[in-house]
């Protein structure tokens, strides 16, 4: 009986030490690489992210197969609008956003998957610890995220839904905060 109680106690202690979903910075700017294998889509962008107001803007270079396009895309989930300006033609499309806002941080319902070291672990200041999480949103779509530990800075984010397929983003050169709050104003061609 003592052995069983000891095993349960050790299990509880070990489980209590697993990383929990953390809170990422609510506003940041970064460069990003996006891949959508189902649509043969690859994109590089500079993004501005505001989780508090549910806004995201990206200036992107997109490759569909061998074609390249350049867009300025503003997603205003707080008002349900998407502004997509083609930077070659200067034509703007304004549409209603029907998909939900997906935070790039780790949702509270996420499950810890594991930790890893990125870089050379034996060399001081040449590595960082990251935590991986995964789970399902309330609508059944699946997600995963990788964040730094202990600061919870997004490194990678992805989700899968039946309507969009699998979309994966990697973030780099991230700076906390928004340098220019006017970045969330729609382009003049869209008004």
C-alpha positions in Angstrom: 0.0 0.0 0.0 2.9 2.4 0.9 4.4 1.7 -2.5 1.2 2.6 -4.3 0.8 5.8 -2.3 4.5 6.7 -3.0 4.0 6.1 -6.7 0.9 8.3 -6.8 2.7 11.1 -4.9 5.7 11.0 -7.2 3.4 11.1 -10.2 1.5 14.2 -8.8 4.8 15.9 -8.0 6.2 15.2 -11.5 3.0 16.4 -13.2 3.0 19.6 -11.1 6.4 20.5 -12.5 5.4 20.3 -16.2 5.3 23.6 -17.9 1.8 25.1 -18.1 0.4 27.3 -20.9 2.0 30.7 -20.5 1.1 34.3 -21.4 2.9 35.7 -24.4 3.3 39.5 -25.0 0.1 40.9 -26.3 1.7 43.3 -28.8 4.8 42.7 -30.9 6.3 43.0 -34.3 8.4 40.4 -36.1 9.4 38.9 -39.4 7.8 35.6 -40.2 7.9 32.7 -42.6 4.5 31.1 -43.4 3.9 27.8 -45.2 0.6 26.3 -46.3 1.4 23.0 -47.9 -2.2 22.3 -49.0 -2.2 25.4 -51.2 1.5 25.3 -52.3 1.9 28.7 -50.5 5.0 30.1 -49.0 5.3 33.7 -47.6 7.7 36.0 -46.0 6.3 39.0 -44.1 6.8 41.7 -41.6 4.0 41.5 -39.1 2.5 43.7 -36.4 0.4 41.9 -33.9 -2.1 43.2 -31.3 -3.8 40.4 -29.3 -5.6 42.9 -27.0 -7.6 44.5 -29.9 -7.5 41.4 -32.1 -5.6 43.1 -34.9 -2.8 41.8 -37.2 -1.1 43.4 -40.2 1.5 41.9 -42.5 3.4 43.2 -45.4 4.0 40.0 -47.3 5.8 38.5 -50.3 3.9 35.4 -51.3 4.9 32.6 -53.6 2.1 30.4 -55.1 4.1 27.8 -56.9 6.4 29.9 -59.1 4.4 33.1 -59.0 5.3 36.0 -56.6 2.9 38.6 -55.3 3.2 41.3 -52.7 0.4 42.3 -50.4 -0.3 44.6 -47.4 -2.9 42.7 -45.4 -4.7 44.1 -42.4 -6.9 41.8 -40.3 -9.2 43.7 -37.9 -11.0 40.9 -36.1 -12.3 43.5 -33.6 -14.6 44.9 -36.4 -14.7 41.8 -38.6 -12.9 43.3 -41.7 -9.9 42.3 -43.8 -8.2 44.8 -46.1 -5.9 43.2 -48.7 -3.9 45.7 -50.9 -2.0 44.2 -53.8 1.2 46.2 -53.7 1.8 45.8 -57.5 -1.6 46.8 -58.8 -2.6 49.0 -55.8 -6.0 47.3 -55.9 -7.6 46.8 -52.6 -10.2 44.1 -51.6 -12.2 44.6 -48.4 -14.0 41.5 -47.1 -15.7 40.4 -44.0 -13.7 38.2 -41.7 -15.7 35.0 -40.9 -12.9 32.9 -39.3 -12.2 33.4 -35.6 -9.2 35.3 -34.3 -6.4 32.8 -33.5 -3.8 34.1 -31.0 -0.2 33.4 -31.8 0.5 32.7 -28.1 -0.4 29.6 -26.2 -4.1 29.2 -25.5 -5.1 28.3 -21.9 -6.4 24.9 -23.0 -3.1 23.9 -24.5 -1.3 20.7 -23.4 2.4 20.6 -22.8 4.2 18.4 -25.3 7.8 18.8 -24.4 10.9 21.0 -24.0 13.9 21.4 -26.2 17.1 23.3 -26.5 17.6 25.4 -29.6 21.3 26.1 -30.4 24.4 24.8 -28.8 23.5 23.8 -25.3 27.1 23.6 -24.1 28.0 27.1 -25.2 27.0 30.0 -22.9 24.5 32.4 -24.5 24.3 30.4 -27.7 21.1 28.5 -26.9 17.6 29.0 -25.6 15.0 26.7 -24.1 11.7 26.3 -25.8 8.4 24.6 -24.8 6.1 23.0 -27.2 2.3 22.9 -26.7 -0.6 21.5 -28.7 -4.4 21.1 -28.4 -7.8 21.8 -29.9 -9.7 25.0 -30.1 -13.3 24.9 -28.9 -14.5 24.6 -32.6 -12.4 21.5 -33.1 -9.5 23.0 -35.1 -6.1 21.8 -33.9 -3.2 24.0 -33.0 0.4 23.8 -31.9 2.8 26.4 -30.6 6.5 26.8 -29.6 7.5 29.5 -27.2 10.7 30.5 -25.4 11.1 29.5 -21.8 10.6 31.2 -19.4 9.5 34.4 -21.3 6.8 32.8 -23.6 7.9 34.6 -26.8 6.4 32.9 -29.8 8.8 31.0 -32.0 6.4 29.0 -34.1 2.6 28.7 -34.4 0.3 26.5 -36.5 -3.2 25.3 -36.8 -5.2 22.8 -38.9 -8.8 23.2 -39.9 -10.9 21.5 -42.5 -11.5 24.8 -44.3 -7.8 26.0 -44.4 -5.7 22.9 -44.1 -2.4 23.1 -42.2 -0.8 26.5 -41.8 2.6 26.9 -40.1 4.3 30.2 -39.1 7.8 30.7 -37.8 8.7 34.0 -36.1 12.1 35.7 -35.9 13.5 39.2 -35.1 10.6 39.7 -32.7 10.3 43.0 -30.8 7.8 43.4 -28.0 5.5 46.4 -28.5 4.2 48.3 -31.6 6.6 50.9 -33.0 3.9 52.8 -34.9 0.3 52.4 -33.6 -1.0 53.8 -37.0 0.0 50.5 -38.6 -3.5 49.3 -37.8 -5.2 52.1 -40.0 -6.4 50.7 -43.4 -4.4 51.8 -46.4 -5.8 54.9 -48.2 -6.5 52.8 -51.3 -9.0 50.7 -49.2 -11.1 53.5 -47.8 
